[in-house]
Amino acid sequence: MITLRRLIKDDLPRLRQVWKDNWGDEFIVAHGVIYHPDPLDGFIAFDGHEWVGEITYDFSENGCEIVTLDSVREGQGLGTKLINGVVDEARKKNCRRVFLITTNDNLNALGFYQKRGFEMVRINRGAVNESRKIKPSIPMIGMNNIPLRDEIELEILLKV
Ligand SMILES: CC(C)(COP(=O)(O)OP(=O)(O)OC[C@H]1O[C@@H](n2cnc3c(N)ncnc32)[C@H](O)[C@@H]1OP(=O)(O)O)[C@@H](O)C(=O)NCCC(=O)NCCS
């Protein structure tokens, strides 16, 4: 059975490694901001003792931003569970919206989020090219063999 628990300090070394493996380094760059795992909130998904997913998020005056989402076992409801965990958390905090940045190459994520009520609200052309100056490990060619260059912001508005 899959269970979620809140991210704790002891998870940070493991989380850094997951980011490194999946996102090329121990930090994330989105809309010109550098995110390290340490100050972020998050949930870890477990199957027994096995770590099978993670989501991190950050509350600011702009709303609740999902910073990373990774599922190790795709197509089993894990990503949905992690997203729902954050949306519930945002509701509890009377937050007006949950948003995230994905990139133009990530066709799977664009479909995944839209099917879960998120809408595309902004495209920032060339933003990834700017991020690459801070984080050279961002590849030129991304998922699906697509040149990786733009940020796409998606949001879901919550009734408060
Ligand atoms: C995007 C991502 C997080 C989705 O995670 P996931 O665990 O596959 O998500 P889910 O299993 O909840 O949903 C995926 C699909 O599986 C289907 N599914 C869920 N549970 C299922 C089950 N028990 N049996 C069969 N299919 C199932 C869902 O219907 C969904 O399909 P849909 O989007 O067409 O509705 C995952 O693909 C991932 O980690 N990608 C790489 C990292 C990434 O891109 N992160 C997002 C960055 S912005």
The ligand as an SDF file (V2000), in Angstrom:
LIG
                    3D

 48 50  0  0  0  0  0  0  0  0999 V2000
    4.3440   13.1930  -14.3230 C   0  0  0  0  0  0  0  0  0  0  0  0
    4.4610   12.0790  -13.3010 C   0  0  0  0  0  0  0  0  0  0  0  0
    4.8080   12.6590  -11.9480 C   0  0  0  0  0  0  0  0  0  0  0  0
    3.1170   11.3320  -13.2090 C   0  0  0  0  0  0  0  0  0  0  0  0
    3.2280   10.3710  -12.1670 O   0  0  0  0  0  0  0  0  0  0  0  0
    2.4430    8.9860  -12.1870 P   0  0  0  0  0  0  0  0  0  0  0  0
    2.7750    8.2920  -10.9140 O   0  0  0  0  0  0  0  0  0  0  0  0
    2.6700    8.2650  -13.4450 O   0  0  0  0  0  0  0  0  0  0  0  0
    0.9520    9.5300  -12.1440 O   0  0  0  0  0  0  0  0  0  0  0  0
   -0.3920    8.6750  -12.0330 P   0  0  0  0  0  0  0  0  0  0  0  0
   -0.0790    7.2160  -11.9710 O   0  0  0  0  0  0  0  0  0  0  0  0
   -1.1990    9.2480  -10.9430 O   0  0  0  0  0  0  0  0  0  0  0  0
   -1.0930    9.0330  -13.3880 O   0  0  0  0  0  0  0  0  0  0  0  0
   -0.5110    8.6720  -14.6340 C   0  0  0  0  0  0  0  0  0  0  0  0
   -1.4780    7.8760  -15.4700 C   0  0  0  0  0  0  0  0  0  0  0  0
   -1.6390    6.5890  -14.9310 O   0  0  0  0  0  0  0  0  0  0  0  0
   -3.0380    6.2460  -14.8730 C   0  0  0  0  0  0  0  0  0  0  0  0
   -3.2580    5.4100  -13.7000 N   0  0  0  0  0  0  0  0  0  0  0  0
   -3.2430    5.8150  -12.4220 C   0  0  0  0  0  0  0  0  0  0  0  0
   -3.4910    4.7670  -11.5930 N   0  0  0  0  0  0  0  0  0  0  0  0
   -3.6430    3.6970  -12.3970 C   0  0  0  0  0  0  0  0  0  0  0  0
   -3.8930    2.3410  -12.1370 C   0  0  0  0  0  0  0  0  0  0  0  0
   -4.0550    1.8870  -10.8850 N   0  0  0  0  0  0  0  0  0  0  0  0
   -3.9740    1.5010  -13.1850 N   0  0  0  0  0  0  0  0  0  0  0  0
   -3.8260    1.9590  -14.4510 C   0  0  0  0  0  0  0  0  0  0  0  0
   -3.5740    3.2570  -14.7560 N   0  0  0  0  0  0  0  0  0  0  0  0
   -3.4830    4.1070  -13.7350 C   0  0  0  0  0  0  0  0  0  0  0  0
   -3.7270    7.5510  -14.7150 C   0  0  0  0  0  0  0  0  0  0  0  0
   -5.0260    7.4810  -15.2130 O   0  0  0  0  0  0  0  0  0  0  0  0
   -2.8490    8.4940  -15.4790 C   0  0  0  0  0  0  0  0  0  0  0  0
   -3.2370    8.6130  -16.8230 O   0  0  0  0  0  0  0  0  0  0  0  0
   -3.9000    9.9620  -17.3290 P   0  0  0  0  0  0  0  0  0  0  0  0
   -2.9060   11.0720  -17.0230 O   0  0  0  0  0  0  0  0  0  0  0  0
   -4.0990    9.7190  -18.7580 O   0  0  0  0  0  0  0  0  0  0  0  0
   -5.1480   10.1450  -16.5150 O   0  0  0  0  0  0  0  0  0  0  0  0
    5.5160   11.0140  -13.7200 C   0  0  0  0  0  0  0  0  0  0  0  0
    5.2890   10.6520  -15.0470 O   0  0  0  0  0  0  0  0  0  0  0  0
    6.9590   11.4470  -13.5520 C   0  0  0  0  0  0  0  0  0  0  0  0
    7.5540   11.2900  -12.4740 O   0  0  0  0  0  0  0  0  0  0  0  0
    7.5450   11.9840  -14.6320 N   0  0  0  0  0  0  0  0  0  0  0  0
    8.9590   12.3830  -14.6400 C   0  0  0  0  0  0  0  0  0  0  0  0
    9.1810   13.6110  -13.8070 C   0  0  0  0  0  0  0  0  0  0  0  0
    8.2940   14.7410  -14.2390 C   0  0  0  0  0  0  0  0  0  0  0  0
    8.1260   15.0190  -15.4160 O   0  0  0  0  0  0  0  0  0  0  0  0
    7.7230   15.4460  -13.2520 N   0  0  0  0  0  0  0  0  0  0  0  0
    6.8900   16.6020  -13.4910 C   0  0  0  0  0  0  0  0  0  0  0  0
    7.7540   17.7840  -13.6570 C   0  0  0  0  0  0  0  0  0  0  0  0
    6.8540   19.2650  -13.8570 S   0  0  0  0  0  0  0  0  0  0  0  0
  1  2  1  0
  2  3  1  0
  2  4  1  0
  2 36  1  0
  4  5  1  0
  5  6  1  0
  6  7  2  0
  6  8  1  0
  6  9  1  0
  9 10  1  0
 10 11  2  0
 10 12  1  0
 10 13  1  0
 13 14  1  0
 14 15  1  0
 15 16  1  0
 15 30  1  0
 16 17  1  0
 17 18  1  0
 17 28  1  0
 18 19  1  0
 18 27  1  0
 19 20  2  0
 20 21  1  0
 21 22  1  0
 21 27  2  0
 22 23  1  0
 22 24  2  0
 24 25  1  0
 25 26  2  0
 26 27  1  0
 28 29  1  0
 28 30  1  0
 30 31  1  0
 31 32  1  0
 32 33  2  0
 32 34  1  0
 32 35  1  0
 36 37  1  0
 36 38  1  0
 38 39  2  0
 38 40  1  0
 40 41  1  0
 41 42  1  0
 42 43  1  0
 43 44  2  0
 43 45  1  0
 45 46  1  0
 46 47  1  0
 47 48  1  0
M  END
$$$$
